[in-house]
Amino acid sequence: MNKLDRMDYRILDVLQENGRLPIKILADRVGISVSPCWQRVKKLEKDGIIRRYIAEIAIEKLQSVQIVLAKVVLSRQNRDALEFFERNMCAIPEVVECYEVMGQFDYHIKFVVPSIDRYTEIVERFLTPEFGVERYFTDIVSRVAKEDRAIQLRSLV
């Protein structure tokens, strides 16, 4: 784990709000000069703390979509079976999140699909014996109550 100071956390907080800020504005917002700010950002990137910069797209403004949450139990929980399942889930473009979890399920998966029919097509692909799915449960999202990609770093440190 990397040791970060308060300034690093301030930089991360501001970049989570807007990753496209010019370095001068970022430096002004966090209260340091441009050169040390730039060096800190480069170190955060090099250390893998800042993974990437992305644009968050409001897909619902482009087309109608359905969010589906699935819980999956595999018939085998050995590492080979888990890796096979994960590799194949990650290859499905409609899978936007896939978590191996502890508890009564092995995976929680978030799909963003144009329709329930498309979700059904996808599910039929991974209900073959090679995937080893013993059971799965589907929850269809009726409304998003909160969706925030930013992590409130102050609440974790």
C-alpha positions as semicolon CSV with decimal commas, in nm:
position;residue;x (nm);y (nm);z (nm)
1;M;0,000;0,000;0,000
2;N;0,121;0,347;-0,083
3;K;0,149;0,612;0,183
4;L;-0,030;0,926;0,074
5;D;-0,044;1,258;0,251
6;R;-0,334;1,501;0,276
7;M;-0,229;1,684;-0,038
8;D;-0,237;1,362;-0,242
9;Y;-0,590;1,296;-0,118
10;R;-0,695;1,652;-0,206
11;I;-0,558;1,604;-0,557
12;L;-0,745;1,274;-0,593
13;D;-1,070;1,429;-0,468
14;V;-1,050;1,713;-0,721
15;L;-0,953;1,481;-1,008
16;Q;-1,249;1,254;-0,932
17;E;-1,477;1,553;-0,984
18;N;-1,307;1,651;-1,309
19;G;-1,016;1,454;-1,451
20;R;-0,974;1,699;-1,739
21;L;-0,869;1,996;-1,527
22;P;-0,558;2,170;-1,655
23;I;-0,271;2,124;-1,409
24;K;-0,269;2,498;-1,326
25;I;-0,634;2,494;-1,216
26;L;-0,581;2,169;-1,026
27;A;-0,283;2,321;-0,845
28;D;-0,486;2,632;-0,758
29;R;-0,775;2,423;-0,625
30;V;-0,555;2,213;-0,397
31;G;-0,336;2,507;-0,292
32;I;0,010;2,422;-0,427
33;S;0,221;2,542;-0,717
34;V;0,206;2,383;-1,061
35;S;0,535;2,190;-1,061
36;P;0,485;1,997;-0,734
37;C;0,122;1,932;-0,832
38;W;0,228;1,791;-1,168
39;Q;0,494;1,573;-0,998
40;R;0,238;1,438;-0,751
41;V;-0,012;1,358;-1,027
42;K;0,257;1,179;-1,229
43;K;0,359;0,976;-0,922
44;L;-0,006;0,884;-0,852
45;E;-0,036;0,767;-1,213
46;K;0,295;0,577;-1,205
47;D;0,200;0,404;-0,879
48;G;-0,130;0,293;-1,035
49;I;-0,343;0,492;-0,789
50;I;-0,485;0,690;-1,079
51;R;-0,573;0,410;-1,319
52;R;-0,714;0,610;-1,607
53;Y;-0,914;0,914;-1,708
54;I;-1,253;0,846;-1,860
55;A;-1,565;1,028;-1,973
56;E;-1,877;0,921;-1,788
57;I;-2,150;0,886;-2,050
58;A;-2,521;0,932;-1,972
59;I;-2,621;0,635;-2,188
60;E;-2,989;0,684;-2,107
61;K;-2,974;1,011;-2,303
62;L;-2,856;0,824;-2,611
63;Q;-3,086;0,523;-2,603
64;S;-3,314;0,324;-2,381
65;V;-3,123;0,078;-2,163
66;Q;-3,199;-0,170;-1,892
67;I;-2,971;-0,234;-1,596
68;V;-2,977;-0,592;-1,475
69;L;-2,804;-0,726;-1,165
70;A;-2,732;-1,098;-1,156
71;K;-2,615;-1,318;-0,872
72;V;-2,444;-1,639;-0,977
73;V;-2,355;-1,961;-0,794
74;L;-2,108;-2,191;-0,968
75;S;-2,117;-2,567;-0,930
76;R;-1,737;-2,571;-0,877
77;Q;-1,542;-2,309;-0,685
78;N;-1,187;-2,412;-0,777
79;R;-0,955;-2,148;-0,918
80;D;-0,972;-2,284;-1,275
81;A;-1,353;-2,270;-1,278
82;L;-1,355;-1,917;-1,134
83;E;-1,094;-1,793;-1,382
84;F;-1,282;-1,948;-1,675
85;F;-1,606;-1,785;-1,564
86;E;-1,441;-1,444;-1,509
87;R;-1,254;-1,450;-1,840
88;N;-1,577;-1,521;-2,027
89;M;-1,783;-1,265;-1,831
90;C;-1,522;-0,997;-1,899
91;A;-1,547;-1,071;-2,272
92;I;-1,916;-0,977;-2,278
93;P;-1,944;-0,605;-2,363
94;E;-2,274;-0,567;-2,175
95;V;-2,107;-0,675;-1,849
96;V;-1,996;-0,349;-1,690
97;E;-1,910;-0,485;-1,344
98;C;-1,831;-0,834;-1,220
99;Y;-1,741;-0,909;-0,860
100;E;-1,632;-1,234;-0,703
101;V;-1,799;-1,225;-0,362
102;M;-1,802;-1,419;-0,037
103;G;-2,135;-1,534;0,096
104;Q;-2,418;-1,730;-0,057
105;F;-2,324;-1,631;-0,415
106;D;-1,998;-1,654;-0,607
107;Y;-2,048;-1,350;-0,833
108;H;-2,249;-1,032;-0,859
109;I;-2,266;-0,901;-1,214
110;K;-2,402;-0,576;-1,352
111;F;-2,528;-0,575;-1,710
112;V;-2,631;-0,273;-1,916
113;V;-2,840;-0,399;-2,205
114;P;-3,072;-0,243;-2,463
115;S;-3,351;-0,484;-2,368
116;I;-3,443;-0,778;-2,149
117;D;-3,442;-0,989;-2,465
118;R;-3,072;-0,911;-2,510
119;Y;-3,006;-1,003;-2,146
120;T;-3,184;-1,335;-2,203
121;E;-2,959;-1,405;-2,506
122;I;-2,651;-1,341;-2,293
123;V;-2,774;-1,558;-2,007
124;E;-2,839;-1,846;-2,244
125;R;-2,473;-1,828;-2,350
126;F;-2,343;-1,876;-1,996
127;L;-2,596;-2,138;-1,891
128;T;-2,404;-2,406;-2,078
129;P;-2,232;-2,688;-1,883
130;E;-1,882;-2,550;-1,955
131;F;-1,960;-2,237;-1,752
132;G;-2,062;-2,445;-1,452
133;V;-2,345;-2,218;-1,341
134;E;-2,546;-2,400;-1,078
135;R;-2,794;-2,120;-1,007
136;Y;-2,844;-1,758;-1,102
137;F;-3,080;-1,488;-0,987
138;T;-3,176;-1,177;-1,178
139;D;-3,281;-0,838;-1,044
140;I;-3,406;-0,582;-1,295
141;V;-3,334;-0,225;-1,188
142;S;-3,649;-0,014;-1,194
143;R;-3,483;0,312;-1,089
144;V;-3,132;0,423;-1,000
145;A;-3,142;0,582;-0,655
146;K;-2,768;0,662;-0,642
147;E;-2,489;0,608;-0,887
148;D;-2,160;0,771;-0,797
149;R;-1,827;0,656;-0,932
150;A;-1,630;0,890;-0,706
151;I;-1,500;0,738;-0,384
152;Q;-1,531;0,966;-0,084
153;L;-1,167;0,928;0,020
154;R;-1,206;1,128;0,343
155;S;-1,451;0,871;0,473
156;L;-1,195;0,591;0,425
157;V;-0,887;0,747;0,584
